[in-house]
Amino acid sequence: MPAINPGRADATSSTGFKVNQNSFSEDDLVVQGSKQNSNYAQGNVVEWKYTSGSTGELILTNVIGTF
């Protein structure tokens, strides 16, 4: 299962990553931050409910840390 770690996932993304209805798939690993600091979190996608623009509801399981 590949890690989803493209950088900012919003309109200000410097990586060009924008959220859409296909941004996350079931069981994807979502990672935030770095293990070297306290900003680290990860979890597996249960469901991604895209709303519109750059919004949606991401439901995770096996969460470690705080997003």
CHARMM-style PDB file with segment names, atoms N, HN, CA, C and O in Angstrom:
ATOM      1  N   MET     1       0.844  -1.163   0.000  1.00  0.00      PROA
ATOM      2  CA  MET     1       0.000   0.000   0.000  1.00  0.00      PROA
ATOM      3  C   MET     1       0.892   1.228   0.000  1.00  0.00      PROA
ATOM      4  O   MET     1       1.715   1.385   0.902  1.00  0.00      PROA
ATOM      5  N   PRO     2       0.749   2.115  -1.002  1.00  0.00      PROA
ATOM      6  CA  PRO     2       1.617   3.287  -1.102  1.00  0.00      PROA
ATOM      7  C   PRO     2       1.242   4.362  -0.096  1.00  0.00      PROA
ATOM      8  O   PRO     2       0.075   4.504   0.271  1.00  0.00      PROA
ATOM      9  N   ALA     3       2.233   5.113   0.345  1.00  0.00      PROA
ATOM     10  HN  ALA     3       3.181   4.997   0.047  1.00  0.00      PROA
ATOM     11  CA  ALA     3       1.986   6.237   1.251  1.00  0.00      PROA
ATOM     12  C   ALA     3       1.545   7.445   0.450  1.00  0.00      PROA
ATOM     13  O   ALA     3       2.106   7.744  -0.604  1.00  0.00      PROA
ATOM     14  N   ILE     4       0.540   8.135   0.955  1.00  0.00      PROA
ATOM     15  HN  ILE     4       0.084   7.892   1.811  1.00  0.00      PROA
ATOM     16  CA  ILE     4       0.079   9.369   0.347  1.00  0.00      PROA
ATOM     17  C   ILE     4       0.727  10.497   1.127  1.00  0.00      PROA
ATOM     18  O   ILE     4       0.312  10.794   2.247  1.00  0.00      PROA
ATOM     19  N   ASN     5       1.731  11.124   0.553  1.00  0.00      PROA
ATOM     20  HN  ASN     5       2.068  10.882  -0.357  1.00  0.00      PROA
ATOM     21  CA  ASN     5       2.452  12.178   1.257  1.00  0.00      PROA
ATOM     22  C   ASN     5       2.933  13.227   0.259  1.00  0.00      PROA
ATOM     23  O   ASN     5       4.135  13.472   0.155  1.00  0.00      PROA
ATOM     24  N   PRO     6       2.014  13.846  -0.473  1.00  0.00      PROA
ATOM     25  CA  PRO     6       2.422  14.774  -1.522  1.00  0.00      PROA
ATOM     26  C   PRO     6       2.693  16.191  -1.045  1.00  0.00      PROA
ATOM     27  O   PRO     6       3.018  17.052  -1.862  1.00  0.00      PROA
ATOM     28  N   GLY     7       2.575  16.455   0.219  1.00  0.00      PROA
ATOM     29  HN  GLY     7       2.311  15.756   0.882  1.00  0.00      PROA
ATOM     30  CA  GLY     7       2.673  17.829   0.700  1.00  0.00      PROA
ATOM     31  C   GLY     7       1.284  18.352   1.016  1.00  0.00      PROA
ATOM     32  O   GLY     7       0.381  17.578   1.332  1.00  0.00      PROA
ATOM     33  N   ARG     8       1.113  19.666   0.932  1.00  0.00      PROA
ATOM     34  HN  ARG     8       1.847  20.295   0.676  1.00  0.00      PROA
ATOM     35  CA  ARG     8      -0.184  20.247   1.248  1.00  0.00      PROA
ATOM     36  C   ARG     8      -1.232  19.768   0.256  1.00  0.00      PROA
ATOM     37  O   ARG     8      -1.009  19.766  -0.955  1.00  0.00      PROA
ATOM     38  N   ALA     9      -2.368  19.366   0.785  1.00  0.00      PROA
ATOM     39  HN  ALA     9      -2.549  19.368   1.768  1.00  0.00      PROA
ATOM     40  CA  ALA     9      -3.471  18.901  -0.052  1.00  0.00      PROA
ATOM     41  C   ALA     9      -4.569  19.951  -0.024  1.00  0.00      PROA
ATOM     42  O   ALA     9      -5.655  19.712   0.504  1.00  0.00      PROA
ATOM     43  N   ASP    10      -4.283  21.114  -0.593  1.00  0.00      PROA
ATOM     44  HN  ASP    10      -3.401  21.309  -1.021  1.00  0.00      PROA
ATOM     45  CA  ASP    10      -5.277  22.177  -0.632  1.00  0.00      PROA
ATOM     46  C   ASP    10      -4.934  23.170  -1.733  1.00  0.00      PROA
ATOM     47  O   ASP    10      -4.015  22.926  -2.515  1.00  0.00      PROA
ATOM     48  N   ALA    11      -5.632  24.250  -1.808  1.00  0.00      PROA
ATOM     49  HN  ALA    11      -6.378  24.448  -1.173  1.00  0.00      PROA
ATOM     50  CA  ALA    11      -5.450  25.225  -2.882  1.00  0.00      PROA
ATOM     51  C   ALA    11      -4.079  25.878  -2.868  1.00  0.00      PROA
ATOM     52  O   ALA    11      -3.667  26.439  -3.883  1.00  0.00      PROA
ATOM     53  N   THR    12      -3.351  25.827  -1.745  1.00  0.00      PROA
ATOM     54  HN  THR    12      -3.685  25.371  -0.920  1.00  0.00      PROA
ATOM     55  CA  THR    12      -2.038  26.452  -1.663  1.00  0.00      PROA
ATOM     56  C   THR    12      -0.914  25.449  -1.885  1.00  0.00      PROA
ATOM     57  O   THR    12       0.245  25.742  -1.589  1.00  0.00      PROA
ATOM     58  N   SER    13      -1.238  24.289  -2.394  1.00  0.00      PROA
ATOM     59  HN  SER    13      -2.179  24.050  -2.634  1.00  0.00      PROA
ATOM     60  CA  SER    13      -0.251  23.235  -2.571  1.00  0.00      PROA
ATOM     61  C   SER    13       0.890  23.660  -3.493  1.00  0.00      PROA
ATOM     62  O   SER    13       0.661  24.042  -4.641  1.00  0.00      PROA
ATOM     63  N   SER    14       2.104  23.591  -2.990  1.00  0.00      PROA
ATOM     64  HN  SER    14       2.290  23.281  -2.058  1.00  0.00      PROA
ATOM     65  CA  SER    14       3.272  23.865  -3.837  1.00  0.00      PROA
ATOM     66  C   SER    14       3.631  22.654  -4.691  1.00  0.00      PROA
ATOM     67  O   SER    14       4.417  22.770  -5.632  1.00  0.00      PROA
ATOM     68  N   THR    15       3.063  21.497  -4.372  1.00  0.00      PROA
ATOM     69  HN  THR    15       2.425  21.403  -3.608  1.00  0.00      PROA
ATOM     70  CA  THR    15       3.345  20.268  -5.116  1.00  0.00      PROA
ATOM     71  C   THR    15       2.386  20.065  -6.275  1.00  0.00      PROA
ATOM     72  O   THR    15       2.589  19.174  -7.100  1.00  0.00      PROA
ATOM     73  N   GLY    16       1.345  20.880  -6.348  1.00  0.00      PROA
ATOM     74  HN  GLY    16       1.179  21.604  -5.678  1.00  0.00      PROA
ATOM     75  CA  GLY    16       0.352  20.714  -7.399  1.00  0.00      PROA
ATOM     76  C   GLY    16      -0.731  19.714  -7.042  1.00  0.00      PROA
ATOM     77  O   GLY    16      -1.639  19.488  -7.841  1.00  0.00      PROA
ATOM     78  N   PHE    17      -0.659  19.102  -5.848  1.00  0.00      PROA
ATOM     79  HN  PHE    17       0.080  19.286  -5.199  1.00  0.00      PROA
ATOM     80  CA  PHE    17      -1.662  18.127  -5.435  1.00  0.00      PROA
ATOM     81  C   PHE    17      -2.937  18.846  -5.013  1.00  0.00      PROA
ATOM     82  O   PHE    17      -2.910  19.688  -4.116  1.00  0.00      PROA
ATOM     83  N   LYS    18      -4.038  18.520  -5.647  1.00  0.00      PROA
ATOM     84  HN  LYS    18      -4.060  17.836  -6.376  1.00  0.00      PROA
ATOM     85  CA  LYS    18      -5.343  19.088  -5.306  1.00  0.00      PROA
ATOM     86  C   LYS    18      -6.286  17.934  -4.970  1.00  0.00      PROA
ATOM     87  O   LYS    18      -6.259  16.893  -5.625  1.00  0.00      PROA
ATOM     88  N   VAL    19      -7.115  18.124  -3.949  1.00  0.00      PROA
ATOM     89  HN  VAL    19      -7.136  18.971  -3.417  1.00  0.00      PROA
ATOM     90  CA  VAL    19      -8.057  17.064  -3.616  1.00  0.00      PROA
ATOM     91  C   VAL    19      -9.185  17.021  -4.636  1.00  0.00      PROA
ATOM     92  O   VAL    19      -9.620  18.052  -5.149  1.00  0.00      PROA
ATOM     93  N   ASN    20      -9.653  15.802  -4.923  1.00  0.00      PROA
ATOM     94  HN  ASN    20      -9.300  14.964  -4.506  1.00  0.00      PROA
ATOM     95  CA  ASN    20     -10.803  15.587  -5.792  1.00  0.00      PROA
ATOM     96  C   ASN    20     -11.444  14.265  -5.392  1.00  0.00      PROA
ATOM     97  O   ASN    20     -11.027  13.644  -4.415  1.00  0.00      PROA
ATOM     98  N   GLN    21     -12.435  13.838  -6.127  1.00  0.00      PROA
ATOM     99  HN  GLN    21     -12.774  14.343  -6.921  1.00  0.00      PROA
ATOM    100  CA  GLN    21     -13.182  12.636  -5.730  1.00  0.00      PROA
ATOM    101  C   GLN    21     -12.325  11.368  -5.761  1.00  0.00      PROA
ATOM    102  O   GLN    21     -12.709  10.361  -5.166  1.00  0.00      PROA
ATOM    103  N   ASN    22     -11.185  11.393  -6.433  1.00  0.00      PROA
ATOM    104  HN  ASN    22     -10.873  12.211  -6.917  1.00  0.00      PROA
ATOM    105  CA  ASN    22     -10.325  10.212  -6.517  1.00  0.00      PROA
ATOM    106  C   ASN    22      -9.019  10.364  -5.740  1.00  0.00      PROA
ATOM    107  O   ASN    22      -8.079   9.602  -5.966  1.00  0.00      PROA
ATOM    108  N   SER    23      -8.945  11.328  -4.837  1.00  0.00      PROA
ATOM    109  HN  SER    23      -9.708  11.948  -4.653  1.00  0.00      PROA
ATOM    110  CA  SER    23      -7.694  11.609  -4.129  1.00  0.00      PROA
ATOM    111  C   SER    23      -7.241  10.489  -3.209  1.00  0.00      PROA
ATOM    112  O   SER    23      -6.038  10.257  -3.083  1.00  0.00      PROA
ATOM    113  N   PHE    24      -8.155   9.795  -2.569  1.00  0.00      PROA
ATOM    114  HN  PHE    24      -9.131   9.984  -2.671  1.00  0.00      PROA
ATOM    115  CA  PHE    24      -7.802   8.756  -1.607  1.00  0.00      PROA
ATOM    116  C   PHE    24      -8.596   7.499  -1.905  1.00  0.00      PROA
ATOM    117  O   PHE    24      -9.772   7.560  -2.263  1.00  0.00      PROA
ATOM    118  N   SER    25      -7.936   6.354  -1.753  1.00  0.00      PROA
ATOM    119  HN  SER    25      -6.980   6.304  -1.462  1.00  0.00      PROA
ATOM    120  CA  SER    25      -8.588   5.061  -1.956  1.00  0.00      PROA
ATOM    121  C   SER    25      -8.560   4.280  -0.653  1.00  0.00      PROA
ATOM    122  O   SER    25      -7.709   4.512   0.205  1.00  0.00      PROA
ATOM    123  N   GLU    26      -9.493   3.357  -0.515  1.00  0.00      PROA
ATOM    124  HN  GLU    26     -10.184   3.169  -1.212  1.00  0.00      PROA
ATOM    125  CA  GLU    26      -9.557   2.524   0.680  1.00  0.00      PROA
ATOM    126  C   GLU    26      -8.208   1.843   0.922  1.00  0.00      PROA
ATOM    127  O   GLU    26      -7.592   1.322  -0.008  1.00  0.00      PROA
ATOM    128  N   ASP    27      -7.761   1.852   2.164  1.00  0.00      PROA
ATOM    129  HN  ASP    27      -8.261   2.276   2.919  1.00  0.00      PROA
ATOM    130  CA  ASP    27      -6.519   1.238   2.637  1.00  0.00      PROA
ATOM    131  C   ASP    27      -5.260   2.044   2.315  1.00  0.00      PROA
ATOM    132  O   ASP    27      -4.173   1.641   2.729  1.00  0.00      PROA
ATOM    133  N   ASP    28      -5.359   3.174   1.588  1.00  0.00      PROA
ATOM    134  HN  ASP    28      -6.242   3.501   1.252  1.00  0.00      PROA
ATOM    135  CA  ASP    28      -4.180   4.024   1.388  1.00  0.00      PROA
ATOM    136  C   ASP    28      -3.620   4.438   2.743  1.00  0.00      PROA
ATOM    137  O   ASP    28      -4.368   4.606   3.706  1.00  0.00      PROA
ATOM    138  N   LEU    29      -2.311   4.599   2.815  1.00  0.00      PROA
ATOM    139  HN  LEU    29      -1.703   4.463   2.033  1.00  0.00      PROA
ATOM    140  CA  LEU    29      -1.657   5.104   4.016  1.00  0.00      PROA
ATOM    141  C   LEU    29      -1.467   6.603   3.843  1.00  0.00      PROA
ATOM    142  O   LEU    29      -0.841   7.046   2.879  1.00  0.00      PROA
ATOM    143  N   VAL    30      -2.004   7.383   4.774  1.00  0.00      PROA
ATOM    144  HN  VAL    30      -2.512   7.023   5.556  1.00  0.00      PROA
ATOM    145  CA  VAL    30      -1.879   8.843   4.753  1.00  0.00      PROA
ATOM    146  C   VAL    30      -0.888   9.230   5.845  1.00  0.00      PROA
ATOM    147  O   VAL    30      -1.025   8.821   6.997  1.00  0.00      PROA
ATOM    148  N   VAL    31       0.115  10.026   5.465  1.00  0.00      PROA
ATOM    149  HN  VAL    31       0.226  10.359   4.529  1.00  0.00      PROA
ATOM    150  CA  VAL    31       1.177  10.413   6.383  1.00  0.00      PROA
ATOM    151  C   VAL    31       1.276  11.929   6.443  1.00  0.00      PROA
ATOM    152  O   VAL    31       1.176  12.609   5.422  1.00  0.00      PROA
ATOM    153  N   GLN    32       1.473  12.451   7.647  1.00  0.00      PROA
ATOM    154  HN  GLN    32       1.554  11.898   8.476  1.00  0.00      PROA
ATOM    155  CA  GLN    32       1.673  13.884   7.847  1.00  0.00      PROA
ATOM    156  C   GLN    32       2.935  14.097   8.669  1.00  0.00      PROA
ATOM    157  O   GLN    32       3.171  13.387   9.646  1.00  0.00      PROA
ATOM    158  N   GLY    33       3.731  15.057   8.283  1.00  0.00      PROA
ATOM    159  HN  GLY    33       3.540  15.634   7.490  1.00  0.00      PROA
ATOM    160  CA  GLY    33       4.881  15.440   9.091  1.00  0.00      PROA
ATOM    161  C   GLY    33       6.055  14.490   8.978  1.00  0.00      PROA
ATOM    162  O   GLY    33       6.184  13.750   8.003  1.00  0.00      PROA
ATOM    163  N   SER    34       6.894  14.521   9.971  1.00  0.00      PROA
ATOM    164  HN  SER    34       6.790  15.122  10.763  1.00  0.00      PROA
ATOM    165  CA  SER    34       8.131  13.760   9.991  1.00  0.00      PROA
ATOM    166  C   SER    34       8.253  13.018  11.315  1.00  0.00      PROA
ATOM    167  O   SER    34       7.875  13.546  12.361  1.00  0.00      PROA
ATOM    168  N   LYS    35       8.771  11.816  11.276  1.00  0.00      PROA
ATOM    169  HN  LYS    35       9.078  11.387  10.427  1.00  0.00      PROA
ATOM    170  CA  LYS    35       8.949  11.037  12.504  1.00  0.00      PROA
ATOM    171  C   LYS    35       9.968  11.688  13.437  1.00  0.00      PROA
ATOM    172  O   LYS    35      10.060  11.322  14.609  1.00  0.00      PROA
ATOM    173  N   GLN    36      10.732  12.651  12.920  1.00  0.00      PROA
ATOM    174  HN  GLN    36      10.657  12.948  11.968  1.00  0.00      PROA
ATOM    175  CA  GLN    36      11.737  13.311  13.732  1.00  0.00      PROA
ATOM    176  C   GLN    36      11.163  14.430  14.599  1.00  0.00      PROA
ATOM    177  O   GLN    36      11.872  14.971  15.447  1.00  0.00      PROA
ATOM    178  N   ASN    37       9.905  14.783  14.403  1.00  0.00      PROA
ATOM    179  HN  ASN    37       9.329  14.343  13.714  1.00  0.00      PROA
ATOM    180  CA  ASN    37       9.322  15.842  15.236  1.00  0.00      PROA
ATOM    181  C   ASN    37       7.934  15.444  15.722  1.00  0.00      PROA
ATOM    182  O   ASN    37       7.437  14.370  15.381  1.00  0.00      PROA
ATOM    183  N   SER    38       7.320  16.292  16.505  1.00  0.00      PROA
ATOM    184  HN  SER    38       7.723  17.164  16.782  1.00  0.00      PROA
ATOM    185  CA  SER    38       6.027  15.962  17.112  1.00  0.00      PROA
ATOM    186  C   SER    38       4.849  16.202  16.168  1.00  0.00      PROA
ATOM    187  O   SER    38       3.700  16.031  16.573  1.00  0.00      PROA
ATOM    188  N   ASN    39       5.108  16.592  14.925  1.00  0.00      PROA
ATOM    189  HN  ASN    39       6.042  16.731  14.596  1.00  0.00      PROA
ATOM    190  CA  ASN    39       4.054  16.863  13.955  1.00  0.00      PROA
ATOM    191  C   ASN    39       3.716  15.623  13.124  1.00  0.00      PROA
ATOM    192  O   ASN    39       3.075  15.750  12.081  1.00  0.00      PROA
ATOM    193  N   TYR    40       4.129  14.429  13.557  1.00  0.00      PROA
ATOM    194  HN  TYR    40       4.650  14.325  14.404  1.00  0.00      PROA
ATOM    195  CA  TYR    40       3.943  13.217  12.777  1.00  0.00      PROA
ATOM    196  C   TYR    40       2.610  12.545  13.087  1.00  0.00      PROA
ATOM    197  O   TYR    40       2.216  12.420  14.247  1.00  0.00      PROA
ATOM    198  N   ALA    41       1.925  12.115  12.034  1.00  0.00      PROA
ATOM    199  HN  ALA    41       2.245  12.216  11.092  1.00  0.00      PROA
ATOM    200  CA  ALA    41       0.706  11.317  12.183  1.00  0.00      PROA
ATOM    201  C   ALA    41       0.559  10.431  10.952  1.00  0.00      PROA
ATOM    202  O   ALA    41       1.053  10.761   9.873  1.00  0.00      PROA
ATOM    203  N   GLN    42      -0.121   9.310  11.125  1.00  0.00      PROA
ATOM    204  HN  GLN    42      -0.522   9.042  12.001  1.00  0.00      PROA
ATOM    205  CA  GLN    42      -0.418   8.440   9.993  1.00  0.00      PROA
ATOM    206  C   GLN    42      -1.697   7.677  10.269  1.00  0.00      PROA
ATOM    207  O   GLN    42      -2.103   7.522  11.421  1.00  0.00      PROA
ATOM    208  N   GLY    43      -2.331   7.201   9.208  1.00  0.00      PROA
ATOM    209  HN  GLY    43      -2.002   7.326   8.273  1.00  0.00      PROA
ATOM    210  CA  GLY    43      -3.532   6.398   9.325  1.00  0.00      PROA
ATOM    211  C   GLY    43      -3.896   5.794   7.990  1.00  0.00      PROA
ATOM    212  O   GLY    43      -3.411   6.240   6.950  1.00  0.00      PROA
ATOM    213  N   ASN    44      -4.752   4.778   8.009  1.00  0.00      PROA
ATOM    214  HN  ASN    44      -5.146   4.417   8.854  1.00  0.00      PROA
ATOM    215  CA  ASN    44      -5.220   4.131   6.793  1.00  0.00      PROA
ATOM    216  C   ASN    44      -6.622   4.613   6.448  1.00  0.00      PROA
ATOM    217  O   ASN    44      -7.470   4.775   7.326  1.00  0.00      PROA
ATOM    218  N   VAL    45      -6.854   4.841   5.159  1.00  0.00      PROA
ATOM    219  HN  VAL    45      -6.165   4.709   4.446  1.00  0.00      PROA
ATOM    220  CA  VAL    45      -8.141   5.338   4.691  1.00  0.00      PROA
ATOM    221  C   VAL    45      -9.209   4.254   4.791  1.00  0.00      PROA
ATOM    222  O   VAL    45      -9.033   3.140   4.297  1.00  0.00      PROA
ATOM    223  N   VAL    46     -10.315   4.599   5.437  1.00  0.00      PROA
ATOM    224  HN  VAL    46     -10.459   5.504   5.838  1.00  0.00      PROA
ATOM    225  CA  VAL    46     -11.504   3.750   5.451  1.00  0.00      PROA
ATOM    226  C   VAL    46     -12.443   4.241   4.351  1.00  0.00      PROA
ATOM    227  O   VAL    46     -12.990   3.455   3.578  1.00  0.00      PROA
ATOM    228  N   GLU    47     -12.614   5.564   4.305  1.00  0.00      PROA
ATOM    229  HN  GLU    47     -12.169   6.202   4.934  1.00  0.00      PROA
ATOM    230  CA  GLU    47     -13.521   6.147   3.311  1.00  0.00      PROA
ATOM    231  C   GLU    47     -13.146   7.602   3.059  1.00  0.00      PROA
ATOM    232  O   GLU    47     -12.726   8.312   3.972  1.00  0.00      PROA
ATOM    233  N   TRP    48     -13.300   8.037   1.811  1.00  0.00      PROA
ATOM    234  HN  TRP    48     -13.640   7.459   1.069  1.00  0.00      PROA
ATOM    235  CA  TRP    48     -13.080   9.423   1.417  1.00  0.00      PROA
ATOM    236  C   TRP    48     -14.372   9.924   0.785  1.00  0.00      PROA
ATOM    237  O   TRP    48     -14.822   9.408  -0.238  1.00  0.00      PROA
ATOM    238  N   LYS    49     -14.964  10.949   1.419  1.00  0.00      PROA
ATOM    239  HN  LYS    49     -14.599  11.368   2.250  1.00  0.00      PROA
ATOM    240  CA  LYS    49     -16.214  11.543   0.933  1.00  0.00      PROA
ATOM    241  C   LYS    49     -15.903  12.948   0.425  1.00  0.00      PROA
ATOM    242  O   LYS    49     -15.870  13.903   1.201  1.00  0.00      PROA
ATOM    243  N   TYR    50     -15.674  13.067  -0.882  1.00  0.00      PROA
ATOM    244  HN  TYR    50     -15.700  12.291  -1.513  1.00  0.00      PROA
ATOM    245  CA  TYR    50     -15.374  14.364  -1.495  1.00  0.00      PROA
ATOM    246  C   TYR    50     -16.622  15.234  -1.504  1.00  0.00      PROA
ATOM    247  O   TYR    50     -17.709  14.772  -1.851  1.00  0.00      PROA
ATOM    248  N   THR    51     -16.458  16.494  -1.122  1.00  0.00      PROA
ATOM    249  HN  THR    51     -15.575  16.869  -0.841  1.00  0.00      PROA
ATOM    250  CA  THR    51     -17.586  17.432  -1.126  1.00  0.00      PROA
ATOM    251  C   THR    51     -17.521  18.292  -2.377  1.00  0.00      PROA
ATOM    252  O   THR    51     -18.318  18.112  -3.297  1.00  0.00      PROA
ATOM    253  N   SER    52     -16.579  19.223  -2.416  1.00  0.00      PROA
ATOM    254  HN  SER    52     -15.932  19.369  -1.667  1.00  0.00      PROA
ATOM    255  CA  SER    52     -16.355  20.075  -3.589  1.00  0.00      PROA
ATOM    256  C   SER    52     -15.118  20.925  -3.337  1.00  0.00      PROA
ATOM    257  O   SER    52     -14.644  21.020  -2.205  1.00  0.00      PROA
ATOM    258  N   GLY    53     -14.599  21.538  -4.387  1.00  0.00      PROA
ATOM    259  HN  GLY    53     -14.985  21.461  -5.307  1.00  0.00      PROA
ATOM    260  CA  GLY    53     -13.428  22.393  -4.226  1.00  0.00      PROA
ATOM    261  C   GLY    53     -12.295  21.628  -3.583  1.00  0.00      PROA
ATOM    262  O   GLY    53     -11.816  20.639  -4.137  1.00  0.00      PROA
ATOM    263  N   SER    54     -11.866  22.073  -2.427  1.00  0.00      PROA
ATOM    264  HN  SER    54     -12.255  22.876  -1.977  1.00  0.00      PROA
ATOM    265  CA  SER    54     -10.785  21.381  -1.712  1.00  0.00      PROA
ATOM    266  C   SER    54     -11.271  20.856  -0.367  1.00  0.00      PROA
ATOM    267  O   SER    54     -10.529  20.864   0.616  1.00  0.00      PROA
ATOM    268  N   THR    55     -12.525  20.397  -0.330  1.00  0.00      PROA
ATOM    269  HN  THR    55     -13.127  20.390  -1.128  1.00  0.00      PROA
ATOM    270  CA  THR    55     -13.076  19.895   0.930  1.00  0.00      PROA
ATOM    271  C   THR    55     -13.650  18.494   0.780  1.00  0.00      PROA
ATOM    272  O   THR    55     -14.047  18.066  -0.303  1.00  0.00      PROA
ATOM    273  N   GLY    56     -13.676  17.808   1.896  1.00  0.00      PROA
ATOM    274  HN  GLY    56     -13.353  18.156   2.776  1.00  0.00      PROA
ATOM    275  CA  GLY    56     -14.242  16.480   1.951  1.00  0.00      PROA
ATOM    276  C   GLY    56     -14.041  15.916   3.345  1.00  0.00      PROA
ATOM    277  O   GLY    56     -13.480  16.574   4.220  1.00  0.00      PROA
ATOM    278  N   GLU    57     -14.500  14.705   3.540  1.00  0.00      PROA
ATOM    279  HN  GLU    57     -14.956  14.169   2.829  1.00  0.00      PROA
ATOM    280  CA  GLU    57     -14.370  14.038   4.831  1.00  0.00      PROA
ATOM    281  C   GLU    57     -13.523  12.788   4.639  1.00  0.00      PROA
ATOM    282  O   GLU    57     -13.885  11.894   3.875  1.00  0.00      PROA
ATOM    283  N   LEU    58     -12.394  12.732   5.337  1.00  0.00      PROA
ATOM    284  HN  LEU    58     -12.100  13.459   5.958  1.00  0.00      PROA
ATOM    285  CA  LEU    58     -11.485  11.600   5.255  1.00  0.00      PROA
ATOM    286  C   LEU    58     -11.602  10.799   6.546  1.00  0.00      PROA
ATOM    287  O   LEU    58     -11.288  11.303   7.624  1.00  0.00      PROA
ATOM    288  N   ILE    59     -12.050   9.561   6.438  1.00  0.00      PROA
ATOM    289  HN  ILE    59     -12.305   9.152   5.562  1.00  0.00      PROA
ATOM    290  CA  ILE    59     -12.239   8.691   7.595  1.00  0.00      PROA
ATOM    291  C   ILE    59     -11.069   7.716   7.623  1.00  0.00      PROA
ATOM    292  O   ILE    59     -10.823   6.991   6.659  1.00  0.00      PROA
ATOM    293  N   LEU    60     -10.342   7.711   8.761  1.00  0.00      PROA
ATOM    294  HN  LEU    60     -10.541   8.300   9.544  1.00  0.00      PROA
ATOM    295  CA  LEU    60      -9.132   6.902   8.899  1.00  0.00      PROA
ATOM    296  C   LEU    60      -9.265   5.877  10.019  1.00  0.00      PROA
ATOM    297  O   LEU    60     -10.085   6.035  10.923  1.00  0.00      PROA
ATOM    298  N   THR    61      -8.452   4.827   9.951  1.00  0.00      PROA
ATOM    299  HN  THR    61      -7.786   4.698   9.216  1.00  0.00      PROA
ATOM    300  CA  THR    61      -8.317   3.834  11.000  1.00  0.00      PROA
ATOM    301  C   THR    61      -6.829   3.633  11.265  1.00  0.00      PROA
ATOM    302  O   THR    61      -5.997   4.127  10.503  1.00  0.00      PROA
ATOM    303  N   ASN    62      -6.488   2.929  12.312  1.00  0.00      PROA
ATOM    304  HN  ASN    62      -7.164   2.528  12.930  1.00  0.00      PROA
ATOM    305  CA  ASN    62      -5.092   2.663  12.663  1.00  0.00      PROA
ATOM    306  C   ASN    62      -4.285   3.962  12.795  1.00  0.00      PROA
ATOM    307  O   ASN    62      -3.121   4.016  12.397  1.00  0.00      PROA
ATOM    308  N   VAL    63      -4.899   4.990  13.349  1.00  0.00      PROA
ATOM    309  HN  VAL    63      -5.844   4.946  13.672  1.00  0.00      PROA
ATOM    310  CA  VAL    63      -4.261   6.300  13.448  1.00  0.00      PROA
ATOM    311  C   VAL    63      -3.202   6.303  14.544  1.00  0.00      PROA
ATOM    312  O   VAL    63      -3.424   5.833  15.660  1.00  0.00      PROA
ATOM    313  N   ILE    64      -2.047   6.850  14.186  1.00  0.00      PROA
ATOM    314  HN  ILE    64      -1.867   7.232  13.279  1.00  0.00      PROA
ATOM    315  CA  ILE    64      -0.954   7.080  15.127  1.00  0.00      PROA
ATOM    316  C   ILE    64      -0.657   8.566  15.074  1.00  0.00      PROA
ATOM    317  O   ILE    64      -0.422   9.108  13.995  1.00  0.00      PROA
ATOM    318  N   GLY    65      -0.663   9.241  16.228  1.00  0.00      PROA
ATOM    319  HN  GLY    65      -0.855   8.801  17.105  1.00  0.00      PROA
ATOM    320  CA  GLY    65      -0.420  10.681  16.268  1.00  0.00      PROA
ATOM    321  C   GLY    65      -1.710  11.462  16.098  1.00  0.00      PROA
ATOM    322  O   GLY    65      -2.804  10.898  16.140  1.00  0.00      PROA
ATOM    323  N   THR    66      -1.569  12.770  15.904  1.00  0.00      PROA
ATOM    324  HN  THR    66      -0.681  13.228  15.870  1.00  0.00      PROA
ATOM    325  CA  THR    66      -2.723  13.660  15.764  1.00  0.00      PROA
ATOM    326  C   THR    66      -2.591  14.468  14.479  1.00  0.00      PROA
ATOM    327  O   THR    66      -1.590  15.151  14.264  1.00  0.00      PROA
ATOM    328  N   PHE    67      -3.597  14.384  13.636  1.00  0.00      PROA
ATOM    329  HN  PHE    67      -4.410  13.829  13.810  1.00  0.00      PROA
ATOM    330  CA  PHE    67      -3.616  15.169  12.398  1.00  0.00      PROA
ATOM    331  C   PHE    67      -4.049  16.586  12.689  1.00  0.00      PROA
ATOM    332  OT1 PHE    67      -4.129  17.407  11.775  1.00  0.00      PROA
TER     333      PHE     67
END
